[in-house]
Amino acid sequence: MTVTVETLEKLERRITLTLSADLIKTEIDSRLKRLARTVKADGFRPGKVPMSVVAQRYGSSVQYEVVNDKLGEAFSKAANEAKLRVAGQPRISEKEGAGTEGEIAFDATFEVYPEVKINDLSGSEVERVSADVSDEAIGRTLDILRKQRRTFSQRPAAEGAADDDRVTIDFEGKIDGVPFEGGKAEGFQFIVGEGRMLEAFEKAVRGMKSGESKTFPLTFPEDYQGKEVAGKEADFLVTVKKIEQQNLPAVDETFIKGLGIEAGTEEALRADVKKNLEREVKFRAAARNKASVMEALLKSAELDVPNALVEGELDRLVENARADLKARGLKDADTAPIPREVFQPQAERRVRLGLIVGELVRANNLQAKPDQLRAHIEELAQSYERPQEVISWYMGDRQRLAEVEAVVIENNVADFVLSKAKVTDKQVNFDELMNG
């Protein structure tokens, strides 16, 4: 069969499909007979329902299924014969007045994958960052480990609350003399200086003594998560019920062995912390360099983007946003209006980048190799207490393996582009990299 493909514009194509009316009728009759064996109807035993009743009740739905199935088969066969890479699902409509006697004609309108032209990468400029793990960074990490294992004890009554103290308070806020939802609590605990509370609130509590009360004004930020109070000024009455000072554990053999460092020495602990930080730096730098590579690829490639793929990506982004709202406990998250146009630039960018990366991988054999997958998983597992269990967890699930494979492919693409492009190496501060 010769397939005629009509080019409409850019990536849009059209094929005319024909189905035999007799073939459709034969398949409908066959399916209805199979259905009649199990269908139930009042007044008839199972399997004894007359075909006329079965056809009246299920004929329309069976016909719809048969036509869809046969059209799908015909379209797949035609697309394969024409050697077309179809992007998304075709739009199929009946073609009036076409086809010979005994045939029904349909138009299948669809998009094809574009030709991706990637210009000479030697002209692309990419910044490659790196960072060193300083003694200061190791020291801060040790402080965090100590804070995770700290204890608290009652602060002397004569002393006021200071940074790192845990305070227990009662408070009530009012706007224009009226209490507002979420503005009152009793026995509420927080640690001064850790940023859990608004800065003005912490400033007011800092220096207060146990049993002391204070009223102070507080203006909520314009972008405050509680929209009903954002940008408004409230008056808060706060009473300090208890103040506890933190007690950090000494970095001794007991503390160090409790962290899984069998040698029990501070030198061994710092070496372990440095190794973990260097692993994290490696991942962070790789992610940032990968982002620079992707920007360079977007600038160097020329292609048309299939609307069907963008629409599919928009569906995923909207669904992810809805799932996020649901995870945050928003009522009616399943029906909440989410404007698709907000995600349009992101969807187009993702699709464009996916097509470029796919072409680069195909043309340069940058697929993930089994040994690369294993090495990446083993490196990830080193951050956990039981690495072998983590390795088994990844290796035993296809979906998780696919996620690792995607990362490895991106790494291969980044390495390939960096080997071709004009690379500027930049040493960045540890904190800048970790907070960026």
BELZI-V903602 format. One record per residue. RES is the residue in one small letter. SS is DSSP state (~ for helix, > for strand, _ for the rest). OMEGA is omega in whole degrees, -180 to 180 (* if undefined). D_FIRST is the distance of its C-alpha to the first C-alpha in whole Angstrom. Layout:
BEGIN
[[RES/SS/OMEGA/D_FIRST] [RES/SS/OMEGA/D_FIRST]]
END
This chain:
BEGIN
[[m/_/178/0] [t/_/-179/4] [v/_/177/6] [t/_/-179/10] [v/>/180/13] [e/>/177/16] [t/>/-180/19] [l/>/174/22] [e/>/-180/25] [k/_/-174/26] [l/_/-175/23] [e/>/-179/22] [r/>/178/18] [r/>/176/16] [i/>/174/13] [t/>/-180/12] [l/>/177/11] [t/>/177/12] [l/>/177/13] [s/>/179/15] [a/~/179/18] [d/~/179/19] [l/~/179/18] [i/~/-179/20] [k/~/180/23] [t/~/-179/23] [e/~/178/22] [i/~/180/25] [d/~/-179/27] [s/~/-179/27] [r/~/179/28] [l/~/178/31] [k/~/178/32] [r/~/-180/32] [l/~/-177/34] [a/~/-179/36] [r/_/-175/38] [t/_/-175/39] [v/_/180/39] [k/_/177/43] [a/_/-180/45] [d/_/177/48] [g/_/-179/50] [f/_/174/47] [r/_/177/47] [p/_/180/44] [g/_/-178/41] [k/_/179/43] [v/_/-179/42] [p/_/-179/40] [m/~/-179/37] [s/~/178/38] [v/~/179/39] [v/~/-178/37] [a/~/-179/34] [q/~/-176/36] [r/~/-171/37] [y/~/-175/34] [g/~/-177/31] [s/~/-178/30] [s/~/179/30] [v/~/178/28] [q/~/178/26] [y/~/-180/25] [e/~/-178/25] [v/~/-179/22] [v/~/179/20] [n/~/-179/21] [d/~/-178/19] [k/~/177/16] [l/~/178/16] [g/~/178/17] [e/~/-178/14] [a/~/-180/11] [f/~/180/12] [s/~/180/13] [k/~/-179/10] [a/~/-180/8] [a/~/178/12] [n/~/-180/12] [e/~/179/8] [a/_/179/10] [k/_/-180/13] [l/_/172/15] [r/_/-174/19] [v/>/178/19] [a/>/180/23] [g/>/-178/24] [q/>/178/22] [p/>/171/20] [r/>/-174/22] [i/>/179/20] [s/>/-180/21] [e/>/-177/20] [k/_/-177/19] [e/_/174/22] [g/_/-180/21] [a/_/179/17] [g/_/180/15] [t/_/-179/16] [e/_/-180/18] [g/_/179/18] [e/>/175/16] [i/>/-177/17] [a/>/179/15] [f/>/171/16] [d/>/175/17] [a/>/180/17] [t/>/-173/19] [f/>/176/20] [e/>/176/22] [v/>/176/21] [y/_/-176/23] [p/_/168/25] [e/_/-178/26] [v/_/178/30] [k/>/178/32] [i/>/-178/36] [n/_/-178/38] [d/_/-176/41] [l/~/-180/43] [s/~/178/46] [g/~/-180/47] [s/_/179/46] [e/>/-177/50] [v/>/176/50] [e/>/179/53] [r/>/-176/54] [v/>/174/57] [s/>/180/59] [a/_/178/62] [d/_/175/65] [v/_/-176/66] [s/_/175/70] [d/~/179/73] [e/~/179/73] [a/~/177/70] [i/~/179/71] [g/~/179/74] [r/~/178/72] [t/~/176/70] [l/~/178/73] [d/~/179/74] [i/~/179/71] [l/~/178/71] [r/~/-180/75] [k/~/179/74] [q/~/-177/72] [r/_/-178/75] [r/_/173/78] [t/>/-180/80] [f/>/177/82] [s/>/-175/86] [q/>/176/88] [r/_/178/89] [p/_/-174/93] [a/_/-176/94] [a/_/-176/95] [e/_/179/92] [g/_/-179/89] [a/_/180/86] [a/_/178/84] [d/_/-180/81] [d/_/173/79] [d/_/173/81] [r/>/-178/80] [v/>/174/81] [t/>/-172/81] [i/>/163/82] [d/>/176/82] [f/>/174/80] [e/>/179/80] [g/>/178/78] [k/>/175/79] [i/>/-175/77] [d/_/177/80] [g/_/-177/82] [v/>/177/79] [p/>/179/78] [f/>/-176/74] [e/>/180/71] [g/>/-176/71] [g/>/-178/74] [k/>/177/76] [a/>/176/77] [e/>/179/79] [g/>/-178/80] [f/>/-178/77] [q/>/169/77] [f/>/-179/75] [i/>/-176/76] [v/_/175/78] [g/_/-179/76] [e/_/173/73] [g/_/178/71] [r/_/180/70] [m/_/176/72] [l/_/-175/72] [e/~/-179/75] [a/~/179/77] [f/~/179/78] [e/~/-180/78] [k/~/-179/81] [a/~/-177/83] [v/~/-178/83] [r/_/-180/84] [g/_/178/87] [m/_/-179/88] [k/_/179/90] [s/_/-178/90] [g/_/-177/91] [e/_/176/91] [s/>/-179/89] [k/>/172/88] [t/>/-178/86] [f/>/178/84] [p/>/177/81] [l/>/177/78] [t/>/179/75] [f/_/178/71] [p/_/179/69] [e/_/-178/66] [d/_/-179/63] [y/_/-175/65] [q/_/175/63] [g/_/-172/65] [k/_/-176/64] [e/_/179/67] [v/_/-178/69] [a/_/178/67] [g/_/-177/70] [k/_/178/73] [e/>/179/76] [a/>/172/77] [d/>/-179/81] [f/>/169/81] [l/>/-179/84] [v/>/177/83] [t/>/180/86] [v/>/-178/86] [k/>/-177/86] [k/>/176/86] [i/>/180/85] [e/>/179/84] [q/>/-179/84] [q/>/175/82] [n/>/-179/83] [l/_/179/80] [p/_/176/81] [a/_/177/82] [v/_/-178/80] [d/_/-176/81] [e/~/-180/80] [t/~/179/80] [f/~/-175/78] [i/~/178/76] [k/~/176/75] [g/~/178/74] [l/_/178/71] [g/_/179/70] [i/_/-172/72] [e/_/-179/74] [a/_/176/76] [g/_/-179/77] [t/_/179/78] [e/~/179/78] [e/~/179/76] [a/~/179/74] [l/~/-179/73] [r/~/179/72] [a/~/179/70] [d/~/178/68] [v/~/-180/68] [k/~/179/67] [k/~/179/64] [n/~/179/62] [l/~/178/63] [e/~/177/61] [r/~/180/58] [e/~/177/58] [v/~/180/59] [k/~/180/56] [f/~/-179/53] [r/~/180/55] [a/~/179/55] [a/~/180/51] [a/~/-180/50] [r/~/179/52] [n/~/178/50] [k/~/179/47] [a/~/178/47] [s/~/178/48] [v/~/-178/45] [m/~/177/43] [e/~/179/45] [a/~/179/44] [l/~/179/41] [l/~/-180/40] [k/~/-172/42] [s/~/-174/40] [a/>/177/37] [e/>/180/34] [l/_/170/31] [d/_/-177/30] [v/_/179/30] [p/_/179/28] [n/~/-179/29] [a/~/180/28] [l/~/177/29] [v/~/179/32] [e/~/177/32] [g/~/179/32] [e/~/176/35] [l/~/178/37] [d/~/-179/36] [r/~/-179/37] [l/~/178/40] [v/~/180/42] [e/~/177/41] [n/~/178/43] [a/~/180/46] [r/~/178/46] [a/~/179/47] [d/~/178/49] [l/~/-180/51] [k/~/180/51] [a/~/179/52] [r/_/177/55] [g/_/-179/56] [l/_/177/55] [k/_/179/55] [d/_/180/52] [a/_/-178/50] [d/_/-177/47] [t/_/-179/47] [a/_/-180/49] [p/_/178/47] [i/_/-177/46] [p/_/-177/45] [r/~/-175/41] [e/~/178/42] [v/~/-176/45] [f/~/-175/42] [q/~/-180/40] [p/~/-179/41] [q/~/-180/41] [a/~/180/38] [e/~/180/37] [r/~/-179/39] [r/~/-179/37] [v/~/180/34] [r/~/-178/34] [l/~/179/36] [g/~/179/34] [l/~/-180/31] [i/~/-179/34] [v/~/179/35] [g/~/179/32] [e/~/180/31] [l/~/179/34] [v/~/-178/34] [r/~/-174/31] [a/~/-174/32] [n/~/176/35] [n/_/-177/35] [l/_/179/37] [q/_/180/36] [a/_/178/39] [k/_/-179/40] [p/~/-179/42] [d/~/176/45] [q/~/179/45] [l/~/-179/44] [r/~/-178/47] [a/~/-179/49] [h/~/180/48] [i/~/179/49] [e/~/178/52] [e/~/177/53] [l/~/-175/53] [a/~/-177/55] [q/_/180/58] [s/_/-175/59] [y/_/-178/59] [e/_/-178/62] [r/_/-176/60] [p/~/-176/57] [q/~/178/56] [e/~/179/55] [v/~/179/53] [i/~/179/51] [s/~/180/50] [w/~/178/49] [y/~/-174/47] [m/~/-176/45] [g/_/-177/45] [d/_/-176/43] [r/~/-179/39] [q/~/179/39] [r/~/177/43] [l/~/179/41] [a/~/178/38] [e/~/177/41] [v/~/-180/43] [e/~/179/40] [a/~/179/39] [v/~/-179/43] [v/~/178/42] [i/~/178/39] [e/~/177/41] [n/~/179/44] [n/~/179/42] [v/~/180/41] [a/~/180/44] [d/~/-179/46] [f/~/-178/43] [v/~/180/44] [l/~/179/47] [s/~/-177/47] [k/~/-170/46] [a/_/172/47] [k/>/-173/51] [v/>/173/53] [t/>/180/56] [d/>/-178/58] [k/>/176/60] [q/>/-179/62] [v/_/177/62] [n/_/180/65] [f/~/-178/64] [d/~/180/65] [e/~/-179/63] [l/~/-175/60] [m/~/-178/60] [n/~/-176/61] [g/_/*/58]]
END
